[in-house]
Amino acid sequence: MRFSVIFYFLVSIIVIGLAVGDSGCAQIGAPTGGPKDTIPPRLISSTPLINSTSFSGNKITLTFNEYIEVKDVQNNVLVSPYQKTTPVIEYKLKTVTVKLKDTLLPNTTYSIDFGNAIVDNNEGNPLKNFTYVFSTGKSIDSLDLSGRMILAETGGTDSTMMALLYRNADDSAVRKRKPDYIARIDGEGRFKFSYLPGGSYRVYALKDGDGSKTYNAKVETFAFADGPVTVSTSTVPVVLYAYTEVRDTRGLIKPSLKTAAEKKLRYTAAVFQQNQDLLTPLLIEFNKPLKKFDAAKMVLTDTNYKPIAGFTPLLDSTRKKISLPVKWQAESRYYLILDAAAFSDSSDISLSKSDTLRFNTKKESDYGKLTLRFSNIDLARHPVLQFIQGEELKESFPLTTPEWSRPLFVPGDYELRILFDDNRNGQWDPGNYGRKLQPEKVIRLPQKLNIRADWENEREIKL
């Protein structure tokens, strides 16, 4: 009896110990459900088969291995040659159905590029760049034409543009009718037309502002090849330089809220907040346009009130800004004496009183010294060196020798570009399709430039 009690006691301890041990290792939680599905849908059958020839119907059925959706058909799906009437594309469960509405051309290869429109129903994984191809003739055309589009003014790209292709067309076709083929332009500016027959084509790129697929407004960004391109087995890629002939200023000027007219004439100047830059004019801005401006009554002096000559104050076209282009001395103090009678607005209101503006100039150590040495640069193309911050052109300098330097340069981070200034007017000029004039071209240099204050900044640049 005693043995039985001891035995059951030991068994109980062992069982409790095992339970405690298990509870120390086990974790309670919801099942993870396995890894996330990242596999796109897969085509398992099509009617007719891909690359079918002698196609004569108007319906195509595609069946996939899982439930799918077709998203944003209008922006994703391209049918080539271009269809006047948009095909009807529907999906249900695992099937996509395409119903063609246009009469198909004889002996022609067609492609339906779905882009990234087909995705699985659960995770939205896209079947990238899926293309269905068929021919109404006895063979599939297999030639292609590739190229790149570059924004001529900046050397950048624009993936919202499209490439247009016209077969056996004159140079007015891009203004009159929709293209025969359309291709997407990717983030690096590249495009490709596939399944083409051999022959002569005209190539364009367009930012289609009104959806017409034609170049009909000078505010649309546009590019054109100089002449017809012959597509064959040895066709080289084309490069298109896009430009906007006329700036679109709509929406840039916001209507100002009506406020009570300010009667008092007053001015502001940047030197109230910081020392005067050695490289730029002193700028004074008035709150109202000036009717009267007497430059002789603006006197710049040193601290001993000795007048400083050699410059002329300039009033800009808005008649609100006056600039003083002075050759400033570093770490110096200046006085600008403003006679109240020198300025008045359209109501003959002058400054309330004469004033003296006291300010200092910056130190040379506030700037960096910059030297750039270029190799493989063609000076005969009249290159202009551009310094860009964001998308703003901060400085530009014509290059006449392979080495360029400045003893004083404003510190900061810059992107470098080279403008090839064909007409030597110091600025970028757009193209003109009517005159078959290509835009001036800008290239972006891959090297970013960080200019440090009080530092000798040097850089070797190979184009």
C-alpha positions as CSV (number, residue, x, y, z in Angstrom):
1,M,0.0,0.0,0.0
2,R,2.8,2.4,0.9
3,F,4.6,1.6,-2.3
4,S,1.5,2.4,-4.4
5,V,1.1,5.8,-2.7
6,I,4.8,6.7,-3.4
7,F,4.5,5.5,-7.0
8,Y,1.5,7.6,-7.7
9,F,3.1,10.6,-6.0
10,L,6.2,10.3,-8.2
11,V,4.2,9.9,-11.4
12,S,2.2,13.0,-10.5
13,I,5.4,15.0,-10.1
14,I,6.8,13.8,-13.4
15,V,3.5,14.7,-15.2
16,I,3.4,18.2,-13.6
17,G,7.1,18.7,-14.5
18,L,6.5,17.8,-18.1
19,A,3.5,20.1,-18.3
20,V,5.5,23.0,-16.8
21,G,8.4,22.3,-19.2
22,D,6.1,22.2,-22.2
23,S,4.5,25.4,-21.2
24,G,7.9,27.1,-21.0
25,C,8.6,26.2,-24.6
26,A,5.2,26.6,-26.3
27,Q,3.9,29.9,-27.7
28,I,0.3,30.6,-28.3
29,G,-0.6,32.7,-31.4
30,A,-2.5,32.9,-34.6
31,P,-1.2,30.8,-37.5
32,T,1.0,32.9,-39.9
33,G,-0.7,31.5,-43.1
34,G,2.7,30.9,-44.8
35,P,4.8,33.3,-46.8
36,K,3.1,36.1,-48.9
37,D,2.2,35.2,-52.4
38,T,4.5,37.0,-54.8
39,I,4.0,34.9,-57.9
40,P,2.2,36.5,-60.8
41,P,-0.6,34.8,-62.8
42,R,0.5,32.3,-65.5
43,L,-1.2,31.8,-68.8
44,I,-2.2,28.2,-69.3
45,S,-4.2,28.4,-72.6
46,S,-5.4,30.8,-75.2
47,T,-8.0,30.7,-78.0
48,P,-6.6,31.2,-80.7
49,L,-3.1,30.2,-79.7
50,I,-0.5,32.9,-79.2
51,N,1.3,33.6,-82.5
52,S,-1.6,32.2,-84.5
53,T,-1.7,33.0,-88.2
54,S,-4.5,33.4,-90.7
55,F,-6.6,34.9,-87.8
56,S,-10.1,35.9,-89.0
57,G,-12.2,36.3,-85.9
58,N,-12.7,39.1,-83.5
59,K,-12.6,37.4,-80.1
60,I,-9.6,36.2,-78.0
61,T,-9.9,34.2,-74.8
62,L,-7.0,33.9,-72.3
63,T,-7.1,31.5,-69.4
64,F,-4.8,31.7,-66.4
65,N,-3.9,29.4,-63.5
66,E,-5.6,31.6,-60.8
67,Y,-8.3,34.2,-60.4
68,I,-7.3,37.4,-62.0
69,E,-8.3,41.1,-62.5
70,V,-7.6,43.5,-65.4
71,K,-6.8,47.0,-64.1
72,D,-6.8,50.4,-65.8
73,V,-7.3,49.1,-69.3
74,Q,-7.2,52.5,-70.9
75,N,-3.7,53.3,-69.7
76,N,-2.2,49.9,-69.6
77,V,-3.3,48.0,-72.8
78,L,-1.9,48.9,-76.2
79,V,-3.1,47.3,-79.4
80,S,-0.8,47.6,-82.4
81,P,-1.5,48.5,-85.1
82,Y,-3.6,51.2,-83.4
83,Q,-7.3,50.6,-83.2
84,K,-9.7,53.4,-84.1
85,T,-12.3,51.8,-81.8
86,T,-11.1,50.6,-78.4
87,P,-11.4,46.8,-78.0
88,V,-13.7,45.5,-75.2
89,I,-11.6,43.7,-72.6
90,E,-13.5,41.8,-69.9
91,Y,-12.5,39.3,-67.2
92,K,-14.2,36.7,-65.1
93,L,-12.7,34.3,-62.6
94,K,-9.6,33.0,-64.4
95,T,-10.4,34.2,-67.9
96,V,-9.8,37.4,-69.9
97,T,-11.8,38.0,-73.1
98,V,-10.8,40.5,-75.8
99,K,-13.4,41.6,-78.4
100,L,-12.0,43.5,-81.3
101,K,-14.2,46.2,-82.8
102,D,-12.2,47.3,-85.8
103,T,-12.0,45.5,-89.1
104,L,-8.5,43.9,-89.2
105,L,-6.1,44.6,-92.0
106,P,-5.0,41.7,-94.2
107,N,-1.6,40.2,-93.9
108,T,-0.9,42.2,-90.8
109,T,0.7,41.2,-87.4
110,Y,-1.2,42.5,-84.4
111,S,0.0,42.6,-80.8
112,I,-2.0,43.3,-77.6
113,D,0.4,44.6,-75.0
114,F,-1.3,44.3,-71.6
115,G,1.5,46.1,-69.8
116,N,0.9,45.4,-66.1
117,A,-2.9,45.3,-66.3
118,I,-3.3,41.6,-65.5
119,V,-2.9,40.9,-61.7
120,D,-3.9,38.1,-59.4
121,N,-7.0,38.5,-57.4
122,N,-5.5,38.0,-54.0
123,E,-2.2,39.9,-53.7
124,G,-2.4,42.0,-56.9
125,N,0.8,40.5,-58.4
126,P,1.1,41.8,-62.0
127,L,1.9,39.7,-65.0
128,K,4.4,42.2,-66.3
129,N,4.7,43.1,-70.0
130,F,2.4,40.3,-71.2
131,T,1.8,40.5,-75.0
132,Y,-0.6,38.4,-77.1
133,V,0.4,38.3,-80.8
134,F,-1.5,37.0,-83.9
135,S,-1.4,37.6,-87.6
136,T,-4.1,37.9,-90.3
137,G,-1.5,36.7,-92.8
138,K,0.5,33.5,-93.1
139,S,3.4,34.6,-90.9
140,I,4.3,36.7,-87.9
141,D,6.3,39.9,-88.6
142,S,9.4,39.9,-86.4
143,L,11.2,43.2,-86.9
144,D,11.5,45.9,-84.3
145,L,12.5,49.5,-83.9
146,S,13.9,50.7,-80.6
147,G,15.0,54.1,-79.4
148,R,15.3,56.6,-76.6
149,M,13.6,59.9,-75.9
150,I,15.5,62.6,-74.1
151,L,14.2,66.0,-72.9
152,A,16.4,68.4,-74.9
153,E,16.3,71.2,-72.3
154,T,17.3,69.2,-69.3
155,G,18.8,65.9,-70.5
156,G,16.1,64.1,-68.5
157,T,13.2,61.8,-69.4
158,D,9.4,61.7,-69.1
159,S,7.7,58.3,-68.8
160,T,4.3,59.9,-69.3
161,M,5.1,60.5,-72.9
162,M,4.5,58.0,-75.7
163,A,6.3,57.1,-78.9
164,L,4.4,57.2,-82.2
165,L,5.1,55.4,-85.4
166,Y,3.6,56.0,-88.8
167,R,4.1,53.7,-91.8
168,N,4.7,55.0,-95.3
169,A,3.5,58.5,-94.2
170,D,4.4,62.0,-95.1
171,D,5.6,64.5,-92.4
172,S,2.2,66.0,-91.9
173,A,0.6,62.7,-90.8
174,V,1.4,63.4,-87.1
175,R,-0.8,66.5,-87.2
176,K,-3.7,64.9,-89.1
177,R,-4.3,61.4,-87.9
178,K,-3.6,58.8,-85.2
179,P,-0.5,56.8,-85.5
180,D,-0.2,53.2,-86.8
181,Y,1.7,52.1,-83.7
182,I,2.1,53.4,-80.1
183,A,4.8,52.4,-77.6
184,R,5.4,53.2,-74.0
185,I,8.4,55.2,-72.9
186,D,10.0,53.9,-69.7
187,G,11.7,55.7,-66.8
188,E,15.0,55.8,-68.7
189,G,13.4,57.2,-71.9
190,R,13.6,53.9,-73.8
191,F,10.9,52.6,-76.1
192,K,10.5,49.7,-78.5
193,F,8.1,48.9,-81.4
194,S,7.9,45.1,-82.0
195,Y,6.4,42.7,-84.6
196,L,6.9,45.2,-87.4
197,P,7.0,44.5,-91.2
198,G,10.0,46.0,-93.0
199,G,9.6,49.4,-94.6
200,S,9.7,53.1,-94.2
201,Y,8.5,54.8,-91.0
202,R,8.3,58.2,-89.3
203,V,9.0,58.3,-85.6
204,Y,7.8,60.8,-83.0
205,A,7.4,61.2,-79.2
206,L,4.5,63.1,-77.7
207,K,3.1,64.2,-74.4
208,D,-0.6,64.0,-75.5
209,G,-2.4,66.9,-73.8
210,D,-5.8,66.4,-75.3
211,G,-5.9,62.6,-76.0
212,S,-6.0,63.0,-79.7
213,K,-2.8,61.1,-80.3
214,T,-1.8,63.9,-82.7
215,Y,0.6,66.9,-82.4
216,N,-1.8,69.8,-82.6
217,A,-0.6,72.3,-80.0
218,K,2.7,74.0,-79.5
219,V,2.4,73.6,-75.7
220,E,2.6,69.8,-76.1
221,T,6.0,68.3,-75.5
222,F,7.1,66.8,-78.9
223,A,10.0,65.1,-80.6
224,F,10.7,64.0,-84.2
225,A,13.3,62.1,-86.1
226,D,14.9,64.1,-88.9
227,G,13.6,61.9,-91.6
228,P,12.0,58.5,-92.4
229,V,13.6,55.4,-90.7
230,T,13.9,52.2,-92.7
231,V,13.1,49.2,-90.5
232,S,15.1,46.1,-91.4
233,T,17.2,43.5,-89.7
234,S,20.0,46.0,-89.3
235,T,18.0,49.1,-88.1
236,V,19.9,51.1,-85.5
237,P,18.1,52.6,-82.5
238,V,16.8,56.2,-82.9
239,V,17.3,59.0,-80.5
240,L,14.6,61.7,-80.2
241,Y,15.0,65.0,-78.4
242,A,11.8,66.4,-77.0
243,Y,11.0,70.0,-76.5
244,T,8.0,72.3,-75.8
245,E,7.9,75.0,-78.4
246,V,5.7,77.4,-76.4
247,R,5.4,77.4,-72.6
248,D,2.0,76.7,-71.2
249,T,1.4,79.4,-68.6
250,R,-2.2,78.4,-67.9
251,G,-2.7,77.8,-64.2
252,L,0.7,79.3,-63.3
253,I,-0.7,82.7,-62.3
254,K,-3.1,82.4,-59.4
255,P,-5.7,85.1,-58.9
256,S,-4.8,87.2,-55.9
257,L,-7.3,87.7,-53.2
258,K,-8.7,91.2,-53.1
259,T,-7.3,93.2,-50.3
260,A,-7.6,96.8,-49.3
261,A,-5.3,98.9,-51.3
262,E,-2.2,99.9,-49.4
263,K,-1.7,103.7,-49.5
264,K,1.8,103.8,-48.0
265,L,4.8,103.3,-50.3
266,R,7.4,101.1,-48.7
267,Y,10.4,98.9,-49.6
268,T,12.2,95.8,-48.4
269,A,15.8,94.5,-49.0
270,A,17.4,91.1,-48.5
271,V,20.3,92.7,-46.6
272,F,17.9,93.3,-43.7
273,Q,18.2,89.6,-42.9
274,Q,21.7,88.7,-44.2
275,N,25.0,90.1,-45.5
276,Q,25.2,91.2,-49.1
277,D,26.3,88.5,-51.5
278,L,29.6,89.5,-53.3
279,L,28.4,88.0,-56.6
280,T,25.0,89.6,-57.1
281,P,23.5,93.1,-57.2
282,L,21.8,94.6,-54.1
283,L,18.0,94.3,-54.6
284,I,15.4,96.6,-53.3
285,E,11.7,95.8,-53.8
286,F,8.8,98.1,-53.5
287,N,5.2,97.2,-52.6
288,K,3.8,99.1,-55.5
289,P,5.0,100.0,-59.1
290,L,7.0,103.2,-59.3
291,K,5.8,106.0,-61.5
292,K,8.8,108.1,-60.6
293,F,12.4,106.9,-60.0
294,D,15.3,109.3,-59.8
295,A,18.5,107.2,-59.7
296,A,20.6,110.2,-58.9
297,K,19.0,110.4,-55.5
298,M,20.2,106.9,-54.5
299,V,23.7,107.3,-53.2
300,L,26.0,104.4,-52.1
301,T,28.8,105.4,-49.8
302,D,31.5,103.8,-47.6
303,T,31.4,104.3,-43.8
304,N,33.0,107.8,-44.3
305,Y,30.1,108.8,-46.5
306,K,32.4,108.9,-49.5
307,P,30.2,108.1,-52.6
308,I,31.0,105.0,-54.6
309,A,30.7,105.4,-58.4
310,G,30.9,103.0,-61.3
311,F,27.4,101.5,-61.3
312,T,23.9,102.5,-62.4
313,P,20.7,101.5,-60.4
314,L,18.3,99.6,-62.7
315,L,14.5,99.5,-62.5
316,D,13.0,96.2,-63.8
317,S,10.0,95.8,-66.1
318,T,7.5,95.5,-63.2
319,R,8.8,98.9,-61.9
320,K,8.8,97.4,-58.4
321,K,12.4,96.2,-58.2
322,I,15.6,98.2,-58.3
323,S,19.0,96.5,-58.5
324,L,22.5,97.9,-57.8
325,P,25.1,96.0,-59.8
326,V,28.2,96.9,-57.7
327,K,31.6,95.3,-57.6
328,W,31.5,94.6,-53.8
329,Q,34.5,94.5,-51.5
330,A,34.6,91.6,-49.1
331,E,34.0,92.1,-45.4
332,S,33.1,95.8,-45.9
333,R,30.4,98.1,-44.6
334,Y,28.3,100.2,-46.9
335,Y,25.6,102.9,-46.6
336,L,22.8,103.3,-49.1
337,I,21.1,106.7,-48.8
338,L,17.6,106.8,-50.2
339,D,16.1,110.2,-50.7
340,A,12.3,110.0,-50.2
341,A,11.8,112.3,-53.2
342,A,13.5,109.7,-55.5
343,F,10.5,107.4,-55.5
344,S,6.7,107.8,-56.0
345,D,3.9,105.6,-57.1
346,S,1.0,106.2,-59.6
347,S,-0.8,108.3,-56.9
348,D,2.3,110.4,-56.4
349,I,2.9,108.9,-53.0
350,S,6.5,109.0,-52.0
351,L,8.4,107.3,-49.2
352,S,7.3,108.7,-45.8
353,K,10.9,109.8,-45.1
354,S,14.4,109.6,-46.4
355,D,16.4,106.6,-45.1
356,T,19.9,105.2,-44.9
357,L,20.3,101.4,-45.4
358,R,23.4,100.2,-43.6
359,F,24.8,96.7,-44.4
360,N,27.9,94.5,-44.6
361,T,29.2,92.3,-47.4
362,K,30.1,88.6,-47.0
363,K,33.6,87.3,-46.4
364,E,35.6,85.5,-49.2
365,S,35.7,82.5,-46.8
366,D,32.0,82.3,-47.2
367,Y,32.6,80.9,-50.7
368,G,34.3,78.0,-52.2
369,K,36.9,78.0,-55.0
370,L,35.9,75.8,-57.9
371,T,38.0,74.3,-60.7
372,L,36.5,71.9,-63.3
373,R,38.7,70.1,-65.9
374,F,36.8,68.6,-68.8
375,S,38.0,65.9,-71.1
376,N,36.4,64.8,-74.4
377,I,34.5,68.1,-74.7
378,D,33.8,69.5,-78.1
379,L,34.4,73.2,-77.8
380,A,33.3,73.7,-81.4
381,R,29.7,73.0,-80.3
382,H,29.7,76.1,-78.1
383,P,29.1,74.3,-74.8
384,V,27.6,76.2,-71.9
385,L,28.2,74.9,-68.3
386,Q,25.0,75.0,-66.2
387,F,24.6,74.7,-62.5
388,I,21.3,73.3,-61.3
389,Q,19.6,73.2,-57.9
390,G,16.4,71.2,-57.9
391,E,15.1,72.2,-61.4
392,E,16.3,75.8,-61.2
393,L,19.1,77.1,-63.3
394,K,21.3,78.9,-60.8
395,E,24.4,79.8,-63.0
396,S,25.6,79.3,-66.5
397,F,29.0,80.0,-68.1
398,P,30.2,79.5,-71.7
399,L,33.1,77.1,-71.9
400,T,36.0,78.2,-74.1
401,T,38.7,76.0,-72.7
402,P,38.8,72.5,-71.2
403,E,39.5,74.0,-67.8
404,W,37.1,76.4,-66.1
405,S,37.5,78.0,-62.6
406,R,35.9,80.6,-60.3
407,P,37.7,81.9,-57.2
408,L,34.3,82.6,-55.5
409,F,31.3,80.2,-55.8
410,V,28.3,80.0,-53.6
411,P,28.5,76.7,-51.6
412,G,25.8,74.0,-52.0
413,D,24.9,70.9,-53.9
414,Y,24.6,71.2,-57.7
415,E,23.7,69.1,-60.7
416,L,25.9,69.9,-63.7
417,R,24.6,70.1,-67.3
418,I,26.1,71.0,-70.6
419,L,24.1,73.0,-73.1
420,F,25.3,72.9,-76.7
421,D,24.4,76.4,-77.7
422,D,24.1,76.2,-81.5
423,N,23.2,79.8,-82.1
424,R,25.5,81.1,-79.3
425,N,22.8,83.2,-77.6
426,G,23.6,81.8,-74.1
427,Q,20.3,80.1,-73.6
428,W,18.4,76.9,-74.6
429,D,16.2,77.2,-77.7
430,P,13.3,74.8,-78.5
431,G,12.8,73.1,-81.9
432,N,10.2,73.9,-84.6
433,Y,8.6,71.1,-86.4
434,G,7.2,73.3,-89.2
435,R,10.8,74.4,-90.0
436,K,12.2,71.0,-89.2
437,L,14.5,72.6,-86.7
438,Q,15.7,70.3,-83.9
439,P,16.0,71.8,-80.3
440,E,19.3,72.6,-78.8
441,K,20.5,69.7,-76.7
442,V,21.5,69.5,-73.0
443,I,23.3,66.6,-71.4
444,R,23.2,65.8,-67.7
445,L,26.6,65.0,-66.2
446,P,26.4,62.0,-63.8
447,Q,28.7,63.6,-61.3
448,K,26.9,65.6,-58.5
449,L,28.9,68.6,-57.2
450,N,29.1,69.6,-53.5
451,I,30.9,72.9,-53.1
452,R,32.2,73.7,-49.6
453,A,32.9,77.1,-48.2
454,D,36.5,78.1,-47.7
455,W,37.6,75.1,-49.7
456,E,39.4,74.5,-53.0
457,N,36.9,72.3,-54.8
458,E,38.4,70.5,-57.9
459,R,36.8,68.0,-60.2
460,E,37.9,66.0,-63.3
461,I,34.9,65.5,-65.6
462,K,35.0,63.1,-68.6
463,L,32.1,63.5,-71.0
